């Protein structure tokens, strides 16, 4: 089997483990971390799709770098919102925050 298969399989495992974390976690910080793990899987899949015998293509590398920068900004914004929600409601459980807001 080629190494691209292993890279794509790893990307799938990363994506679905992040998705499972988002689906099962009752903590906003864990949800944000799950989103980042999903993003790592997507970045690995993008990078693997651009691999060839001569090396990675410039287009796929550019997409991966852009995705990393955008993911970091989204994570910083989400963590700052989580801090504000914790200061206001005293919990990071989204179910409790939803109940306390009404």
C-alpha positions as CSV (number, residue, x, y, z in Angstrom):
1,X,0.0,0.0,0.0
2,X,1.2,3.5,-0.7
3,X,1.9,6.0,1.9
4,X,-0.9,8.2,0.6
5,X,-3.3,5.6,1.8
6,X,-1.9,5.7,5.3
7,X,-2.0,9.5,5.3
8,X,-5.6,9.6,4.2
9,X,-6.6,6.9,6.7
10,X,-5.0,9.0,9.4
11,X,-6.8,12.1,8.2
12,X,-10.1,10.2,8.4
13,X,-9.3,9.0,11.9
14,X,-8.5,12.5,13.0
15,X,-11.6,14.0,11.4
16,X,-14.0,11.4,12.9
17,X,-12.4,11.5,16.4
18,X,-12.8,15.3,16.4
19,X,-16.4,14.9,15.2
20,X,-17.0,12.4,18.0
21,X,-15.5,14.8,20.6
22,X,-17.8,17.6,19.4
23,X,-20.9,15.2,19.5
24,X,-20.2,13.9,23.0
25,X,-18.4,16.6,25.0
26,X,-20.3,18.7,27.4
27,X,-17.6,21.3,27.7
28,X,-17.0,24.3,25.3
29,X,-13.2,24.0,25.5
30,X,-13.4,20.3,24.6
31,X,-15.7,21.2,21.7
32,X,-13.2,23.7,20.5
33,X,-10.4,21.2,20.8
34,X,-12.5,18.7,18.8
35,X,-13.0,21.3,16.1
36,X,-9.2,21.7,15.9
37,X,-8.6,18.0,15.6
38,X,-11.1,17.9,12.8
39,X,-9.3,20.7,11.1
40,X,-6.0,18.8,11.4
41,X,-7.6,15.9,9.6
42,X,-8.8,18.2,6.8
43,X,-5.4,19.8,6.5
44,X,-3.7,16.4,6.3
45,X,-6.2,15.3,3.6
46,X,-5.6,18.5,1.6
47,X,-1.9,18.0,1.9
48,X,-2.1,14.4,0.9
49,X,-4.3,15.1,-2.1
50,X,-1.6,17.5,-3.4
51,X,1.2,15.0,-3.1
52,X,2.8,13.7,-6.3
53,X,6.1,11.9,-7.2
54,X,7.9,15.3,-7.4
55,X,6.6,16.5,-4.1
56,X,3.7,18.5,-2.8
57,X,2.0,20.9,-5.1
58,X,2.1,24.6,-4.4
59,X,-1.7,24.9,-4.5
60,X,-2.3,22.3,-1.8
61,X,0.4,23.7,0.4
62,X,-1.1,27.2,0.1
63,X,-4.5,25.8,1.0
64,X,-3.1,24.1,4.1
65,X,-1.2,27.2,5.3
66,X,-4.4,29.3,4.8
67,X,-6.5,26.7,6.6
68,X,-4.0,26.7,9.5
69,X,-4.1,30.5,9.8
70,X,-7.9,30.6,9.6
71,X,-8.2,27.8,12.1
72,X,-6.0,29.5,14.6
73,X,-8.0,32.7,14.4
74,X,-11.3,30.8,14.8
75,X,-9.8,29.0,17.8
76,X,-8.6,32.2,19.4
77,X,-12.0,33.8,18.9
78,X,-13.9,30.7,20.3
79,X,-11.6,30.5,23.3
80,X,-12.2,34.2,24.1
81,X,-15.9,33.7,23.8
82,X,-15.7,30.7,26.1
83,X,-13.8,32.8,28.7
84,X,-16.6,35.5,28.5
85,X,-19.3,32.8,28.9
86,X,-17.5,31.3,31.9
87,X,-17.3,34.7,33.5
88,X,-21.0,35.4,33.0
89,X,-22.5,32.0,33.7
90,X,-19.9,30.2,35.8
91,X,-19.9,27.1,33.7
92,X,-18.7,25.8,30.3
93,X,-21.5,23.3,29.9
94,X,-23.5,24.4,26.8
95,X,-26.7,22.8,28.2
96,X,-26.5,24.7,31.4
97,X,-25.7,28.0,29.6
98,X,-28.7,27.5,27.4
99,X,-30.9,26.9,30.5
100,X,-29.5,29.8,32.4
101,X,-30.0,32.3,29.6
102,X,-33.8,31.9,29.7
